[in-house]
Amino acid sequence: MRSEERLGISFRTLKAVSWLSASFVAVFMISVWGFLQIGHSMASSVYFSLQLIVLDGPAHLHDQWSVPLIVAAFLLPMYAIVAFLGLLLSVVSLQWNVLRTHISPRSRVFLGGGQLSLSLLQAYADNSSKDKNAPIVVTRESLNRRTFALKKGQRPLWFRQDFTDLDVLKRLRLESANIIYVISNNESENLDVARKIILLVEKHKKRKQPRLVIRINQSATHSIAAEEPAFLEYQSHGGITWLHFDDLAARQLLKRFPPPIKPLQYAQPLHIGIVGQSGLSESLILQLVKQYFPIAQSELRLTFFGEYPERFSQFLSDHPVLNAHTGTAGFAGIAPIVTLKFVEIGTNGLTPDLLLNTIRNDSVCPQLFYVTTQEDLQSLAFTLTTKQAILANDFEAQVITCLQGDHIADGRDALLLLPSNKEKSGTDFSCFHSIKDVFNANEKYPGEATDVLGVYVHAAYRSLGQEYQGKNLEETVYLAKAEWKNDLPEKFRASSRASGDHILVKLRYMGFDLTTKKQRHEQDDTNSHSLFLQELESKIDEQLSDLLKIEHYRYCAERFIDGWYSHSSNRKDLKLNATLVSFDKLPKSEIHKDEVIIRMIPQILSQPDLQKRYQLLKKNSLLSDNHGDGLAGG
């Protein structure tokens, strides 16, 4: 965390305060010197100088003027006047903003997360015309240059106050908002503020209550908090979105820039490098294991090039399955699910020698590198050294730079700083922005576009139940969307998300891909889409036995990563499941349980809403084999 974030003030403000303080001390010392010149003692000189700040100085001052005293008598009172006017202006500005919120309530309110709030505002800027009024941002941080980069109509009402204070929350008229973002870096703080908001909003007993977006950092904490009665009840009234920011960004990153698997590749080596340590890099490792262990199985290799071994050790302790081996209790012979190796690097990033030693030990060069650190400029610096190490060893690999958005507002700006040199070095440079490429301006809440396939998977499962018997999938989707938004417990949402994300991996395994029509600049081609759907049905028939095994191991990886263990007691309330075993040990009744949902993939992709957004293609019909042709949010 940067020093200005720890202090709660911007560097510009700190610099201005430092200059003013230094100039005040200088003028004060000039005043003391002037009094010393006319024969006063040090104590009297200091006392009379203090009088000059707020009064007119001692009565005899006018009889004994000197140049230092003339300067001090003019400048010292100015500091008191400026301080008073500044305080008055701050109070008036605050009360004016409060009055504006009462006269015209705001539809969007951001509490905490100053930098993240600004990034979200920029990401949603295209949608700002739908809001009559600028949003509210309440944070302990001061305004910075990125606030003024927003267009005039998009600049928020900025309250630099403690958003955890109940009195502050009362003045914001939160009950009139459409969506409230509680997104500070402190998870416990976010939960506490969310509870206060629920109490305030429910006092007004409005039929439609604002949606809460609560940022969380740890899945274990959030899974328990989501079951609190207050949150469960509010979920059905206004709706709650649990925003795991790094997890959402990692999911979208793998859709946009997926690892290079070939069609019908099964149990083949897949080596990926992750350079730099951040919350995103750790979430990326978890998503890679969830999505690609079922394809590569024991041949999934991840090399983590990081600066902090202690943090990596804590990461392994939090996710023991990543370090599990054959015979480790609780994993029923499925482990190891990944070969994860940590290589310590310095502050300058990856070096050619470190990369060469990694290749010697693993005998397989990483086909792809994801570079992400906690700061954008450091990520760009690490990208240069990573590309340098690849070229110096005559390897070929693509490098994806993942920006957090703390310094660079748009990934296209990074392209100007790091030109691509594919022809010269055999490496390609691509950029993923954790804000701009994740949050969609047309979303009703963060993650809506990323979750779209998860919603359809949930609808497909619901269509198999008795409650929806007799309804086709299209009818079920309408009902499932409403349930997803307001009623579905978060643990079921998470499971459907994981299953929906893996549809893309299965498609690529079978030789297909799903791309956005906007991304490919194509008109609607319903005929080719329908033709490929027919081919997809045939391919599922051919590969059903492999797909059943892949789906089972996907389910196992998802559960293990989320803290489940295999046990015959099947105590699901304690995250113990008897079916988390190797595929050949599954009971016959369990082997084909996923067949129905696998066979429904073509039916899911044939839904009108998805056909408007996405185009199904075969691998040999793609415009390019480069990464980045994957599914983009929206």
C-alpha positions as CSV (number, residue, x, y, z in Angstrom):
1,M,0.0,0.0,0.0
2,R,1.4,3.4,-0.9
3,S,2.2,6.0,1.8
4,E,-0.4,8.4,0.6
5,E,-3.1,5.7,1.0
6,R,-1.9,4.9,4.5
7,L,-2.1,8.6,5.4
8,G,-5.4,9.1,3.7
9,I,-4.2,12.2,1.8
10,S,-2.8,12.7,-1.7
11,F,0.8,13.4,-2.5
12,R,-0.2,16.8,-3.9
13,T,-1.9,17.8,-0.7
14,L,1.0,16.6,1.4
15,K,3.4,18.6,-0.8
16,A,1.3,21.8,-0.4
17,V,1.0,21.4,3.4
18,S,4.8,20.8,3.6
19,W,5.5,24.0,1.6
20,L,3.1,26.1,3.7
21,S,4.5,24.7,6.9
22,A,8.1,25.5,5.8
23,S,7.2,29.0,4.7
24,F,5.4,29.7,8.0
25,V,8.4,28.5,10.0
26,A,10.6,30.8,7.9
27,V,8.4,33.9,8.4
28,F,8.1,33.1,12.1
29,M,11.8,32.9,12.5
30,I,12.2,36.2,10.6
31,S,9.8,37.8,13.1
32,V,11.8,36.4,16.1
33,W,15.0,37.7,14.5
34,G,13.4,41.1,14.1
35,F,12.4,41.3,17.8
36,L,15.9,40.1,18.8
37,Q,17.4,43.0,16.8
38,I,15.6,45.6,18.8
39,G,16.7,44.2,22.1
40,H,14.1,41.7,23.2
41,S,15.0,38.4,24.8
42,M,14.3,35.1,23.0
43,A,11.2,34.3,25.1
44,S,9.8,37.8,24.5
45,S,10.6,37.6,20.8
46,V,8.7,34.3,20.5
47,Y,5.8,35.6,22.5
48,F,5.5,38.8,20.5
49,S,5.8,36.8,17.2
50,L,2.8,34.7,18.3
51,Q,0.9,37.9,18.9
52,L,1.5,39.0,15.4
53,I,-0.3,35.9,14.1
54,V,-3.7,36.8,15.5
55,L,-3.2,40.4,16.9
56,D,-1.4,43.5,16.0
57,G,1.7,42.7,18.1
58,P,2.9,44.7,21.2
59,A,1.8,48.3,21.6
60,H,5.4,49.7,21.3
61,L,6.0,47.8,18.0
62,H,5.2,50.8,15.8
63,D,7.9,52.8,17.5
64,Q,10.7,50.3,16.7
65,W,10.1,49.1,13.2
66,S,12.7,47.1,11.3
67,V,12.6,45.4,7.9
68,P,12.2,41.9,9.4
69,L,9.3,43.1,11.6
70,I,7.6,44.8,8.7
71,V,7.7,41.6,6.6
72,A,6.6,39.5,9.6
73,A,3.8,41.9,10.6
74,F,2.4,41.7,7.0
75,L,2.8,37.9,6.4
76,L,2.1,36.2,9.7
77,P,-1.6,37.3,10.0
78,M,-2.1,36.0,6.4
79,Y,-1.6,32.5,7.6
80,A,-4.4,32.8,10.2
81,I,-6.7,34.4,7.6
82,V,-6.0,31.7,5.0
83,A,-6.5,29.0,7.6
84,F,-9.8,30.5,8.7
85,L,-11.1,31.0,5.1
86,G,-10.0,27.4,4.2
87,L,-11.9,26.0,7.1
88,L,-14.9,28.1,6.3
89,L,-14.8,27.1,2.7
90,S,-14.5,23.4,3.6
91,V,-17.6,23.6,5.9
92,V,-19.6,25.5,3.4
93,S,-18.6,23.1,0.6
94,L,-19.6,20.1,2.7
95,Q,-23.0,21.6,3.7
96,W,-23.7,22.6,0.1
97,N,-23.0,19.0,-1.1
98,V,-25.2,17.6,1.7
99,L,-28.0,20.1,0.6
100,R,-27.6,18.9,-3.0
101,T,-28.1,15.3,-2.0
102,H,-31.3,16.2,-0.1
103,I,-32.7,18.2,-2.9
104,S,-31.7,15.7,-5.6
105,P,-30.9,12.2,-4.3
106,R,-28.2,10.3,-6.1
107,S,-28.7,6.9,-7.8
108,R,-25.1,5.7,-7.2
109,V,-23.2,6.0,-3.9
110,F,-19.5,4.9,-3.5
111,L,-18.3,4.3,0.1
112,G,-14.6,3.9,0.6
113,G,-12.1,2.7,-2.0
114,G,-11.1,6.1,-3.3
115,Q,-9.0,4.9,-6.2
116,L,-11.3,2.0,-7.0
117,S,-14.3,4.3,-6.9
118,L,-12.7,6.6,-9.5
119,S,-11.8,3.6,-11.6
120,L,-15.3,2.3,-11.5
121,L,-16.6,5.8,-12.4
122,Q,-14.4,5.9,-15.4
123,A,-15.4,2.4,-16.5
124,Y,-19.0,3.2,-16.2
125,A,-18.6,6.7,-17.8
126,D,-20.3,5.6,-21.0
127,N,-23.4,4.8,-19.0
128,S,-23.4,8.1,-17.1
129,S,-26.0,9.7,-19.4
130,K,-28.6,7.5,-17.8
131,D,-28.0,9.1,-14.5
132,K,-29.6,12.5,-14.0
133,N,-27.1,13.5,-11.2
134,A,-23.5,12.9,-10.5
135,P,-22.7,10.0,-8.1
136,I,-21.5,10.4,-4.5
137,V,-18.1,9.3,-3.3
138,V,-17.4,9.2,0.4
139,T,-13.8,8.3,1.3
140,R,-11.0,9.3,3.6
141,E,-8.8,10.1,0.6
142,S,-8.6,13.5,-1.1
143,L,-9.3,14.3,-4.7
144,N,-6.6,13.6,-7.2
145,R,-5.8,14.2,-10.9
146,R,-8.0,11.3,-12.0
147,T,-11.1,13.0,-10.6
148,F,-10.6,16.0,-12.9
149,A,-9.9,13.7,-15.8
150,L,-13.6,12.8,-15.7
151,K,-15.9,14.8,-17.8
152,K,-17.8,17.6,-16.0
153,G,-21.1,15.7,-15.8
154,Q,-19.4,12.6,-14.5
155,R,-17.5,14.2,-11.6
156,P,-18.8,13.0,-8.3
157,L,-19.9,14.8,-5.2
158,W,-16.8,14.1,-3.1
159,F,-17.2,13.8,0.7
160,R,-13.8,13.4,2.4
161,Q,-15.3,11.9,5.6
162,D,-15.3,8.7,7.6
163,F,-17.9,6.6,5.7
164,T,-18.1,4.2,8.7
165,D,-19.7,7.0,10.8
166,L,-23.5,6.4,11.2
167,D,-24.2,10.2,11.2
168,V,-22.4,10.6,7.9
169,L,-24.4,7.8,6.3
170,K,-27.7,9.3,7.6
171,R,-27.0,12.5,5.7
172,L,-26.6,10.8,2.3
173,R,-30.3,9.7,1.8
174,L,-29.1,6.2,0.9
175,E,-32.7,4.9,0.8
176,S,-33.2,6.8,-2.5
177,A,-30.1,5.3,-4.3
178,N,-30.3,2.5,-6.9
179,I,-27.0,1.0,-6.0
180,I,-24.5,1.5,-3.1
181,Y,-20.9,0.3,-3.4
182,V,-19.1,-0.5,-0.1
183,I,-15.7,-1.1,-1.5
184,S,-12.9,-0.2,0.9
185,N,-9.8,-2.4,1.2
186,N,-10.9,-3.5,4.7
187,E,-13.3,-6.4,4.6
188,S,-14.5,-6.2,8.2
189,E,-15.1,-2.5,7.7
190,N,-17.2,-3.1,4.6
191,L,-19.4,-5.7,6.4
192,D,-19.9,-3.3,9.3
193,V,-20.9,-0.4,7.1
194,A,-23.2,-2.7,5.1
195,R,-25.0,-3.7,8.3
196,K,-25.5,0.0,9.2
197,I,-26.9,0.7,5.7
198,I,-29.4,-2.1,6.0
199,L,-30.7,-0.7,9.3
200,L,-31.0,2.8,7.8
201,V,-32.6,1.7,4.6
202,E,-35.1,-0.7,6.2
203,K,-36.4,2.1,8.5
204,H,-38.0,3.8,5.4
205,K,-39.8,0.5,4.4
206,K,-39.6,1.3,0.7
207,R,-40.8,-1.4,-1.7
208,K,-37.7,-1.2,-3.8
209,Q,-34.5,-1.0,-1.9
210,P,-31.0,-0.2,-3.3
211,R,-28.7,-3.0,-4.3
212,L,-25.6,-3.4,-2.1
213,V,-22.2,-4.1,-3.7
214,I,-20.0,-5.3,-0.8
215,R,-16.3,-5.8,-1.5
216,I,-14.8,-8.9,0.1
217,N,-11.3,-10.3,0.0
218,Q,-11.5,-13.8,1.6
219,S,-13.9,-16.4,0.4
220,A,-14.0,-18.1,3.8
221,T,-15.1,-14.9,5.6
222,H,-17.6,-14.0,2.9
223,S,-19.2,-17.5,2.8
224,I,-20.1,-17.1,6.6
225,A,-21.1,-13.5,6.4
226,A,-23.4,-14.2,3.5
227,E,-25.5,-16.5,5.7
228,E,-26.1,-13.7,8.3
229,P,-29.9,-13.3,8.8
230,A,-29.7,-9.5,8.0
231,F,-27.9,-10.1,4.7
232,L,-30.1,-13.0,3.7
233,E,-33.3,-10.9,4.3
234,Y,-31.9,-7.9,2.5
235,Q,-30.9,-10.1,-0.4
236,S,-34.6,-10.8,-1.2
237,H,-35.6,-7.1,-0.9
238,G,-32.8,-5.1,-2.6
239,G,-30.2,-7.6,-3.6
240,I,-26.6,-8.0,-2.6
241,T,-23.6,-8.5,-4.9
242,W,-20.5,-9.8,-3.1
243,L,-17.6,-8.3,-5.1
244,H,-14.4,-10.3,-4.9
245,F,-12.5,-7.9,-7.1
246,D,-9.4,-10.0,-7.7
247,D,-11.4,-13.1,-8.4
248,L,-13.7,-11.3,-10.9
249,A,-10.7,-9.8,-12.7
250,A,-8.9,-13.2,-12.8
251,R,-12.0,-14.9,-14.3
252,Q,-12.3,-12.2,-17.0
253,L,-8.6,-12.3,-17.7
254,L,-8.7,-16.0,-18.5
255,K,-11.7,-15.4,-20.8
256,R,-9.9,-12.7,-22.6
257,F,-6.4,-14.3,-22.7
258,P,-6.8,-18.0,-22.2
259,P,-3.9,-20.5,-22.0
260,P,-2.9,-22.1,-25.3
261,I,-4.6,-25.5,-25.3
262,K,-5.1,-27.4,-28.5
263,P,-8.3,-29.1,-29.5
264,L,-8.7,-32.5,-28.0
265,Q,-5.6,-32.0,-25.9
266,Y,-5.9,-34.2,-22.8
267,A,-3.4,-34.7,-20.1
268,Q,-0.6,-32.8,-21.9
269,P,1.9,-30.5,-20.3
270,L,0.7,-27.0,-19.8
271,H,3.3,-24.7,-18.2
272,I,2.3,-21.1,-17.3
273,G,4.4,-18.4,-15.7
274,I,3.0,-15.8,-13.3
275,V,5.4,-12.8,-12.7
276,G,4.8,-10.5,-9.7
277,Q,2.8,-10.9,-6.5
278,S,-0.5,-9.3,-5.9
279,G,-4.0,-10.3,-5.0
280,L,-4.8,-10.7,-8.7
281,S,-1.8,-13.1,-9.3
282,E,-3.0,-15.3,-6.4
283,S,-6.6,-15.3,-7.6
284,L,-5.2,-16.1,-11.1
285,I,-3.5,-19.2,-9.8
286,L,-6.7,-20.4,-8.1
287,Q,-8.7,-19.9,-11.3
288,L,-6.0,-21.6,-13.5
289,V,-6.2,-24.7,-11.2
290,K,-10.0,-24.7,-11.2
291,Q,-10.3,-24.4,-15.0
292,Y,-7.3,-26.2,-16.4
293,F,-6.5,-29.0,-14.0
294,P,-9.5,-31.0,-15.5
295,I,-7.8,-30.7,-18.9
296,A,-4.1,-31.1,-18.1
297,Q,-4.5,-33.0,-14.8
298,S,-1.1,-33.9,-13.4
299,E,0.6,-32.0,-16.2
300,L,-0.5,-28.6,-15.1
301,R,2.6,-26.6,-14.1
302,L,2.6,-23.1,-12.7
303,T,5.8,-21.2,-11.9
304,F,5.3,-18.2,-9.6
305,F,8.0,-15.6,-9.9
306,G,7.5,-13.4,-6.9
307,E,9.3,-11.0,-4.5
308,Y,7.9,-12.2,-1.2
309,P,8.5,-15.8,-0.1
310,E,6.6,-15.3,3.2
311,R,3.5,-14.2,1.4
312,F,3.7,-17.2,-0.9
313,S,4.0,-19.5,2.2
314,Q,0.8,-17.9,3.7
315,F,-0.9,-18.4,0.3
316,L,-0.1,-22.1,0.4
317,S,-1.3,-22.3,4.0
318,D,-4.6,-20.8,3.0
319,H,-5.1,-23.2,0.1
320,P,-3.5,-26.6,1.2
321,V,-4.7,-28.4,-1.9
322,L,-2.0,-26.5,-3.9
323,N,0.7,-28.2,-1.9
324,A,-1.0,-31.6,-1.5
325,H,0.6,-34.8,-2.8
326,T,-0.5,-38.3,-3.4
327,G,-1.9,-39.7,-0.2
328,T,-2.6,-36.3,1.5
329,A,-5.6,-36.8,3.7
330,G,-8.8,-35.3,2.4
331,F,-8.1,-35.4,-1.3
332,A,-8.9,-39.1,-2.1
333,G,-6.0,-39.8,-4.3
334,I,-6.8,-36.9,-6.7
335,A,-3.8,-34.7,-5.5
336,P,-1.5,-33.4,-6.7
337,I,-3.7,-31.2,-8.9
338,V,-0.9,-28.8,-9.9
339,T,2.8,-28.5,-9.8
340,L,3.3,-25.1,-8.3
341,K,6.8,-23.7,-7.8
342,F,7.9,-20.4,-6.4
343,V,11.0,-18.6,-7.7
344,E,12.1,-15.6,-5.8
345,I,12.9,-12.5,-7.9
346,G,14.3,-9.1,-7.1
347,T,12.7,-5.7,-7.5
348,N,13.8,-5.5,-11.1
349,G,11.8,-8.6,-12.1
350,L,12.7,-11.8,-14.0
351,T,16.3,-12.3,-15.2
352,P,17.5,-14.5,-18.1
353,D,19.4,-16.7,-15.7
354,L,16.4,-17.3,-13.5
355,L,14.3,-18.2,-16.5
356,L,16.9,-20.6,-17.9
357,N,17.2,-22.4,-14.5
358,T,13.5,-22.8,-14.4
359,I,13.5,-24.4,-17.9
360,R,16.3,-26.7,-17.0
361,N,14.4,-28.0,-14.0
362,D,11.0,-28.3,-15.7
363,S,12.2,-29.2,-19.2
364,V,9.1,-27.3,-20.5
365,C,9.2,-23.6,-21.2
366,P,6.1,-21.6,-20.0
367,Q,3.9,-21.1,-23.1
368,L,2.4,-17.9,-21.5
369,F,3.4,-15.4,-18.9
370,Y,0.9,-13.3,-16.9
371,V,2.6,-10.2,-15.3
372,T,0.8,-8.4,-12.5
373,T,2.0,-6.5,-9.5
374,Q,0.3,-4.1,-7.1
375,E,1.3,-1.0,-9.1
376,D,0.9,-0.4,-12.8
377,L,4.3,1.1,-13.5
378,Q,6.0,-1.8,-11.8
379,S,3.9,-4.2,-13.9
380,L,5.2,-2.5,-17.0
381,A,8.8,-2.7,-15.8
382,F,8.4,-6.4,-15.0
383,T,7.0,-6.9,-18.5
384,L,10.1,-5.4,-20.1
385,T,12.4,-7.7,-18.0
386,T,10.2,-10.7,-18.7
387,K,10.3,-10.1,-22.4
388,Q,14.1,-9.5,-22.2
389,A,14.6,-12.9,-20.4
390,I,12.5,-14.7,-23.0
391,L,14.5,-13.2,-25.9
392,A,17.9,-13.7,-24.2
393,N,17.2,-17.4,-24.0
394,D,15.8,-17.7,-27.5
395,F,12.4,-18.8,-26.3
396,E,8.9,-18.0,-27.6
397,A,6.1,-17.1,-25.3
398,Q,3.4,-14.5,-25.0
399,V,3.4,-12.0,-22.2
400,I,0.1,-10.6,-20.9
401,T,0.5,-7.5,-18.7
402,C,-2.3,-7.1,-16.1
403,L,-2.8,-3.5,-14.9
404,Q,-4.5,-2.8,-11.6
405,G,-5.6,0.7,-12.6
406,D,-3.8,2.7,-9.8
407,H,-1.9,4.8,-12.3
408,I,-3.0,4.0,-15.9
409,A,-6.7,4.5,-16.5
410,D,-6.9,2.6,-19.9
411,G,-4.9,-0.4,-21.1
412,R,-4.4,1.4,-24.5
413,D,-2.2,3.9,-22.7
414,A,0.2,1.2,-21.7
415,L,0.6,0.2,-25.4
416,L,2.2,3.6,-26.0
417,L,4.7,2.9,-23.2
418,L,5.6,-0.7,-24.3
419,P,5.6,-1.1,-28.1
420,S,5.1,-4.6,-29.4
421,N,8.2,-6.2,-31.0
422,K,6.8,-9.5,-32.1
423,E,8.7,-9.7,-35.3
424,K,12.0,-9.0,-33.6
425,S,11.9,-11.1,-30.5
426,G,9.3,-13.8,-31.0
427,T,7.3,-12.4,-28.1
428,D,4.0,-10.6,-28.2
429,F,2.8,-7.9,-25.8
430,S,-0.9,-7.7,-24.8
431,C,-2.5,-5.7,-22.0
432,F,-5.4,-6.5,-19.7
433,H,-6.9,-3.7,-17.5
434,S,-8.4,-5.0,-14.2
435,I,-11.0,-2.2,-14.2
436,K,-11.6,-1.2,-17.8
437,D,-11.7,-4.7,-19.2
438,V,-13.8,-6.1,-16.4
439,F,-16.6,-3.7,-15.6
440,N,-19.1,-3.0,-18.4
441,A,-20.9,0.3,-18.8
442,N,-24.2,-1.4,-19.5
443,E,-24.1,-3.6,-16.3
444,K,-26.8,-3.1,-13.7
445,Y,-24.3,-4.3,-11.1
446,P,-20.5,-5.3,-11.2
447,G,-20.0,-8.7,-12.7
448,E,-23.3,-9.0,-14.4
449,A,-21.7,-9.4,-17.9
450,T,-19.1,-11.8,-16.6
451,D,-21.7,-14.0,-14.9
452,V,-24.0,-14.4,-18.0
453,L,-23.0,-18.0,-18.7
454,G,-23.3,-18.8,-15.0
455,V,-26.9,-17.6,-15.1
456,Y,-27.7,-19.8,-18.0
457,V,-26.1,-22.8,-16.3
458,H,-28.3,-22.1,-13.3
459,A,-31.3,-21.9,-15.5
460,A,-30.4,-25.2,-17.2
461,Y,-30.1,-27.0,-13.8
462,R,-33.5,-25.5,-12.7
463,S,-35.1,-26.7,-15.9
464,L,-34.3,-30.3,-14.9
465,G,-36.2,-29.9,-11.5
466,Q,-39.8,-30.6,-10.8
467,E,-40.5,-26.9,-10.0
468,Y,-39.9,-25.9,-13.7
469,Q,-41.3,-29.1,-15.2
470,G,-43.0,-28.4,-18.5
471,K,-41.2,-25.1,-19.1
472,N,-38.6,-24.8,-21.9
473,L,-35.1,-23.4,-21.2
474,E,-36.0,-19.9,-22.6
475,E,-38.9,-19.6,-20.1
476,T,-36.8,-20.9,-17.3
477,V,-34.0,-18.4,-18.0
478,Y,-36.4,-15.5,-17.4
479,L,-37.4,-16.9,-14.0
480,A,-33.8,-17.9,-13.2
481,K,-32.4,-14.4,-13.8
482,A,-34.8,-13.0,-11.2
483,E,-33.8,-15.7,-8.8
484,W,-30.1,-15.1,-9.5
485,K,-30.4,-11.4,-8.8
486,N,-32.3,-11.4,-5.6
487,D,-33.0,-14.9,-4.1
488,L,-30.2,-17.3,-4.9
489,P,-27.7,-18.0,-2.1
490,E,-24.2,-16.8,-2.9
491,K,-22.7,-20.4,-2.6
492,F,-25.0,-21.6,-5.5
493,R,-24.1,-18.5,-7.5
494,A,-20.4,-19.2,-7.1
495,S,-20.9,-22.9,-8.2
496,S,-22.9,-21.9,-11.3
497,R,-20.3,-19.2,-12.2
498,A,-17.5,-21.8,-12.1
499,S,-19.5,-24.2,-14.3
500,G,-20.4,-21.3,-16.7
501,D,-16.8,-20.2,-17.0
502,H,-15.7,-23.8,-17.8
503,I,-18.1,-24.0,-20.8
504,L,-15.5,-21.8,-22.7
505,V,-12.7,-24.2,-21.7
506,K,-14.7,-27.3,-22.9
507,L,-15.5,-25.5,-26.2
508,R,-11.8,-24.9,-26.8
509,Y,-11.0,-28.5,-25.9
510,M,-13.5,-29.6,-28.5
511,G,-12.1,-27.2,-31.2
512,F,-14.6,-24.4,-30.9
513,D,-14.5,-20.9,-29.5
514,L,-17.0,-18.3,-28.4
515,T,-16.3,-14.6,-29.3
516,T,-18.2,-11.4,-28.9
517,K,-19.7,-10.0,-32.0
518,K,-18.7,-6.5,-31.0
519,Q,-15.1,-7.7,-30.5
520,R,-15.0,-9.3,-34.0
521,H,-16.9,-6.4,-35.7
522,E,-19.2,-9.0,-37.3
523,Q,-22.9,-8.8,-38.3
524,D,-25.3,-11.4,-37.0
525,D,-24.5,-14.7,-38.7
526,T,-27.3,-17.0,-37.4
527,N,-26.8,-19.6,-40.1
528,S,-23.1,-20.3,-39.3
529,H,-23.9,-20.2,-35.6
530,S,-26.6,-22.8,-36.0
531,L,-24.4,-25.0,-38.2
532,F,-21.6,-25.0,-35.6
533,L,-24.1,-25.8,-32.9
534,Q,-25.0,-29.0,-34.8
535,E,-21.3,-29.9,-35.2
536,L,-20.9,-29.2,-31.4
537,E,-23.7,-31.7,-30.6
538,S,-21.9,-34.3,-32.7
539,K,-18.6,-33.5,-31.0
540,I,-20.2,-33.9,-27.6
541,D,-21.4,-37.4,-28.6
542,E,-17.9,-38.3,-29.7
543,Q,-16.1,-37.0,-26.7
544,L,-18.7,-37.7,-24.0
545,S,-16.6,-40.0,-21.9
546,D,-13.8,-37.5,-21.8
547,L,-16.2,-34.6,-21.1
548,L,-17.7,-36.5,-18.2
549,K,-14.3,-37.0,-16.6
550,I,-13.3,-33.4,-17.3
551,E,-16.5,-32.1,-15.6
552,H,-16.0,-34.3,-12.6
553,Y,-12.5,-33.1,-12.0
554,R,-13.6,-29.5,-12.6
555,Y,-16.1,-30.0,-9.8
556,C,-13.4,-31.6,-7.6
557,A,-10.9,-28.7,-8.2
558,E,-13.6,-26.1,-7.6
559,R,-14.5,-27.7,-4.3
560,F,-10.9,-28.3,-3.1
561,I,-9.9,-24.7,-3.8
562,D,-13.0,-23.5,-1.9
563,G,-12.0,-25.5,1.2
564,W,-13.9,-28.8,0.7
565,Y,-12.5,-32.2,1.5
566,S,-13.4,-35.8,0.5
567,H,-15.0,-37.8,3.3
568,S,-17.5,-40.7,3.4
569,S,-19.7,-38.9,5.9
570,N,-20.9,-36.5,3.2
571,R,-21.4,-33.7,5.8
572,K,-21.9,-30.9,3.3
573,D,-22.6,-28.5,6.1
574,L,-18.9,-29.0,7.1
575,K,-17.7,-29.0,3.5
576,L,-17.2,-32.8,3.4
577,N,-18.3,-34.6,0.2
578,A,-18.2,-38.3,-0.5
579,T,-18.1,-37.8,-4.3
580,L,-14.7,-35.9,-4.3
581,V,-12.8,-39.0,-5.4
582,S,-11.0,-40.0,-8.6
583,F,-13.4,-40.7,-11.5
584,D,-12.7,-44.4,-11.6
585,K,-13.9,-44.7,-8.0
586,L,-17.2,-42.9,-8.5
587,P,-20.4,-45.0,-7.9
588,K,-22.1,-45.9,-11.1
589,S,-25.0,-43.7,-10.1
590,E,-22.7,-40.7,-10.1
591,I,-20.8,-41.3,-13.4
592,H,-23.5,-39.9,-15.7
593,K,-25.0,-37.3,-13.4
594,D,-23.3,-34.5,-15.4
595,E,-24.3,-35.8,-18.8
596,V,-27.5,-33.9,-19.0
597,I,-25.9,-30.5,-18.4
598,I,-23.1,-31.3,-20.8
599,R,-25.5,-32.1,-23.5
600,M,-27.4,-28.9,-22.8
601,I,-24.4,-26.7,-23.8
602,P,-25.6,-26.4,-27.4
603,Q,-29.1,-25.5,-26.1
604,I,-27.7,-22.9,-23.8
605,L,-25.7,-21.3,-26.6
606,S,-28.7,-21.3,-28.9
607,Q,-30.7,-18.9,-26.6
608,P,-31.6,-15.7,-28.4
609,D,-30.0,-13.4,-25.8
610,L,-26.7,-15.2,-26.1
611,Q,-26.8,-15.3,-29.9
612,K,-27.1,-11.5,-29.9
613,R,-23.9,-11.2,-27.9
614,Y,-21.7,-14.1,-29.0
615,Q,-20.7,-16.0,-32.1
616,L,-19.7,-19.7,-31.9
617,L,-16.8,-20.5,-34.2
618,K,-14.6,-23.4,-35.0
619,K,-10.9,-23.1,-34.3
620,N,-9.9,-23.2,-37.9
621,S,-12.3,-20.5,-38.8
622,L,-10.9,-17.9,-36.3
623,L,-9.4,-14.8,-37.8
624,S,-6.3,-15.2,-35.8
625,D,-4.6,-17.8,-33.6
626,N,-3.3,-15.0,-31.3
627,H,-4.5,-14.9,-27.7
628,G,-7.0,-12.2,-27.0
629,D,-9.7,-13.6,-29.3
630,G,-11.4,-15.2,-26.3
631,L,-14.6,-14.1,-24.8
632,A,-14.7,-10.5,-23.6
633,G,-17.1,-9.1,-21.0
634,G,-20.2,-7.5,-22.4
